[in-house]
Amino acid sequence: MAWAEPETPQQLAKINHVKVCIPHCGSVSLEWAKHTFLPLDAMPQPDFEKQTLLMRGVKNLDTERNELVKEALKDPRTTHILFVDTDNIIEQPPDPNQAIRMLIACDAPIGSGLYRAKQKVGFYYATWIKNPQGEGYIPIQAWTEGANWIRVDAIGLGFCLIKREVFEKIPYPWFKWDKPSPSEDFYFCELLREHGYEIRVLTDVRLSHVGLLKVKSDGVVSTLDV
């Protein structure tokens, strides 16, 4: 008898299969573990499959993201990769699985949740547009009232759903961070735009961004200087 041809990833993906990719440093907050990690890792969903992949932070963040993606792509069932950083705690909706469902429903190559960046001061949203008057990026502080699916030029990858096709179209390495150049997420976003992909943020998915803060005597709040 003749051997059947192996199934393609599209044939194997009867429903969406999400690889939840988590770079970490080995220590996380109990709040993140309870509200973000445990629901993602331990709660099966009826309408999509998922598997958690973790990489301990013994390497640079760009290397960790590259390695996680390579591992995720080994599984032909994988349709999406969701980056979840350990300093982002789900706010809205309270179940991160519902957040995945909402991003899948947008059917976009790249879709991110909304959270604020840990800048030294200001704490703008981690969404940026290219500076139309020069180099660099400008943080987005507001958008059209009622809009919940906004187009941007750069995002953080704290909670970001990306279709498999993106990593198959864009050559490796997808992430690179040669300090003091822009971080690995900005490098990735520049690659996305070069290959014709739109970057979108679903503002209905919101997260808290956790970090050490400094409250100065005059009431100004900032991140640590060093």
C-alpha positions as CSV (number, residue, x, y, z in Angstrom):
1,M,0.0,0.0,0.0
2,A,1.1,3.5,-0.7
3,W,2.1,5.8,2.2
4,A,-0.1,8.9,2.6
5,E,1.5,12.3,2.4
6,P,2.1,13.9,5.8
7,E,-0.5,16.4,6.9
8,T,0.3,20.1,6.5
9,P,0.1,22.4,9.5
10,Q,-3.2,23.8,8.1
11,Q,-4.7,20.3,7.9
12,L,-3.5,19.4,11.4
13,A,-4.9,22.7,12.8
14,K,-8.5,21.6,13.2
15,I,-8.9,24.4,15.7
16,N,-6.5,27.2,16.7
17,H,-3.5,25.9,18.7
18,V,-1.7,28.6,20.7
19,K,1.8,28.3,22.1
20,V,2.0,30.5,25.2
21,C,5.7,31.6,25.2
22,I,7.0,32.9,28.5
23,P,10.6,34.2,29.0
24,H,11.3,34.5,32.7
25,C,14.1,35.0,35.2
26,G,13.0,32.2,37.6
27,S,11.2,34.5,40.1
28,V,7.7,35.8,39.6
29,S,5.0,37.5,41.7
30,L,2.3,35.4,43.3
31,E,-0.3,37.8,41.8
32,W,1.0,37.1,38.2
33,A,1.1,33.3,38.9
34,K,-2.4,33.3,40.2
35,H,-4.2,35.6,37.8
36,T,-2.2,35.1,34.6
37,F,0.0,32.0,34.5
38,L,-2.3,29.4,36.2
39,P,-5.4,30.1,34.1
40,L,-3.2,29.9,30.9
41,D,-1.4,26.8,32.0
42,A,-4.1,24.8,33.7
43,M,-7.5,25.7,32.3
44,P,-8.3,23.9,29.0
45,Q,-10.6,25.7,26.6
46,P,-13.4,24.3,24.4
47,D,-12.7,26.3,21.3
48,F,-8.8,26.5,21.1
49,E,-5.9,24.4,22.2
50,K,-2.8,25.8,24.0
51,Q,0.5,24.7,25.5
52,T,2.8,26.7,27.7
53,L,6.5,27.0,26.8
54,L,8.9,28.6,29.3
55,M,12.5,29.7,29.1
56,R,14.5,30.8,32.1
57,G,16.3,34.0,31.8
58,V,19.9,32.7,31.6
59,K,20.3,34.3,28.2
60,N,19.5,37.7,26.7
61,L,15.8,38.4,26.2
62,D,16.1,38.5,22.4
63,T,17.8,35.1,22.4
64,E,15.0,33.7,24.7
65,R,12.3,35.0,22.4
66,N,14.0,33.5,19.3
67,E,14.4,30.1,21.0
68,L,10.8,30.0,22.2
69,V,9.5,30.7,18.7
70,K,11.8,28.1,17.2
71,E,10.5,25.5,19.7
72,A,6.9,26.5,19.1
73,L,7.2,26.1,15.3
74,K,8.5,22.6,15.7
75,D,4.9,21.6,16.4
76,P,2.9,21.5,13.1
77,R,-0.3,22.2,15.0
78,T,0.8,25.6,16.1
79,T,-1.3,28.4,14.6
80,H,-0.4,31.2,16.9
81,I,2.3,32.3,19.4
82,L,1.4,34.3,22.4
83,F,4.1,36.1,24.2
84,V,3.4,36.7,27.9
85,D,5.9,38.5,30.0
86,T,6.0,37.8,33.8
87,D,5.6,41.5,34.7
88,N,2.3,41.8,33.0
89,I,-0.8,40.9,35.0
90,I,-4.2,40.5,33.3
91,E,-6.8,43.1,34.2
92,Q,-9.5,43.0,31.5
93,P,-11.0,40.6,30.9
94,P,-10.1,38.9,34.2
95,D,-9.5,35.6,32.4
96,P,-6.4,35.6,30.2
97,N,-8.0,32.8,28.1
98,Q,-10.8,35.1,27.2
99,A,-8.2,37.7,26.2
100,I,-6.7,35.1,23.8
101,R,-10.1,34.4,22.4
102,M,-10.7,38.1,21.8
103,L,-7.4,38.5,20.0
104,I,-8.0,35.3,17.9
105,A,-11.4,36.7,16.9
106,C,-9.6,39.8,15.5
107,D,-8.0,37.5,12.9
108,A,-4.9,39.7,12.6
109,P,-1.3,38.7,12.0
110,I,-0.3,40.6,15.1
111,G,-2.5,41.8,18.0
112,S,-1.4,43.1,21.4
113,G,-3.1,43.9,24.6
114,L,-2.8,47.4,26.1
115,Y,-0.5,48.2,29.1
116,R,1.7,51.1,30.2
117,A,5.4,51.2,29.6
118,K,7.8,51.4,32.6
119,Q,9.5,54.7,31.6
120,K,11.5,56.7,34.1
121,V,8.5,59.1,34.3
122,G,5.2,59.4,32.6
123,F,4.2,55.8,32.2
124,Y,2.8,56.2,28.7
125,Y,1.1,53.3,27.0
126,A,3.5,50.8,25.4
127,T,2.3,51.7,22.0
128,W,4.2,54.0,19.7
129,I,4.1,55.6,16.2
130,K,7.1,56.6,14.1
131,N,8.1,60.2,14.6
132,P,6.8,61.9,11.4
133,Q,9.3,64.8,11.9
134,G,12.5,62.8,12.5
135,E,14.0,59.7,14.0
136,G,12.6,57.7,16.9
137,Y,9.1,57.0,18.2
138,I,6.3,58.9,19.9
139,P,4.2,57.2,22.5
140,I,0.4,57.2,21.8
141,Q,-1.4,58.9,24.7
142,A,-5.0,58.9,23.3
143,W,-7.0,57.6,20.3
144,T,-10.4,58.2,18.7
145,E,-13.2,57.8,21.2
146,G,-14.9,54.5,20.8
147,A,-12.0,52.9,18.9
148,N,-10.7,49.7,20.4
149,W,-8.6,48.2,17.5
150,I,-5.9,50.8,16.8
151,R,-3.0,50.7,14.4
152,V,0.5,51.5,15.7
153,D,4.1,51.3,14.6
154,A,5.6,49.6,17.7
155,I,4.4,47.8,20.7
156,G,5.8,45.9,23.7
157,L,5.5,42.2,23.7
158,G,4.1,41.7,27.2
159,F,0.9,40.1,25.9
160,C,1.0,39.8,22.1
161,L,-0.6,37.2,19.8
162,I,1.2,36.5,16.5
163,K,0.2,34.2,13.7
164,R,2.6,31.4,12.7
165,E,2.8,32.7,9.2
166,V,4.6,35.8,10.4
167,F,7.6,33.8,11.6
168,E,7.6,31.7,8.5
169,K,7.6,34.8,6.2
170,I,10.2,36.9,8.1
171,P,13.7,35.4,8.1
172,Y,15.4,34.4,11.4
173,P,16.5,36.0,13.7
174,W,13.2,37.7,14.5
175,F,14.5,39.4,17.7
176,K,17.8,41.3,18.1
177,W,19.0,43.7,20.8
178,D,22.4,45.2,20.5
179,K,22.4,47.7,23.3
180,P,22.1,50.7,23.3
181,S,20.0,50.2,20.2
182,P,16.2,49.9,20.5
183,S,15.1,46.8,22.4
184,E,14.1,43.5,20.8
185,D,10.5,44.3,20.5
186,F,11.2,47.5,18.5
187,Y,13.5,45.5,16.3
188,F,10.8,43.0,15.7
189,C,8.2,45.7,14.9
190,E,10.5,47.2,12.3
191,L,10.8,43.8,10.7
192,L,7.0,43.5,10.7
193,R,6.6,46.8,8.9
194,E,9.3,46.0,6.4
195,H,7.4,42.8,5.4
196,G,4.1,44.6,5.1
197,Y,2.4,43.7,8.3
198,E,0.1,46.0,10.3
199,I,0.6,46.1,14.1
200,R,-2.6,46.4,16.0
201,V,-3.6,46.9,19.7
202,L,-6.9,45.7,21.1
203,T,-7.6,48.2,23.8
204,D,-10.3,45.9,25.3
205,V,-7.5,43.6,26.6
206,R,-5.7,45.4,29.4
207,L,-2.8,44.5,31.7
208,S,-1.0,45.9,34.7
209,H,2.8,46.3,34.2
210,V,4.6,45.4,37.4
211,G,7.9,46.9,38.5
212,L,9.9,48.6,41.3
213,L,8.9,52.2,41.7
214,K,10.4,55.2,43.4
215,V,8.1,57.8,45.1
216,K,10.1,61.0,45.5
217,S,9.6,63.5,48.3
218,D,7.7,65.8,46.0
219,G,5.2,63.1,45.0
220,V,6.7,62.3,41.6
221,V,6.7,58.6,40.8
222,S,9.4,57.1,38.6
223,T,11.3,53.9,38.0
224,L,14.7,53.3,39.5
225,D,17.5,55.1,37.8
226,V,19.9,52.1,37.9
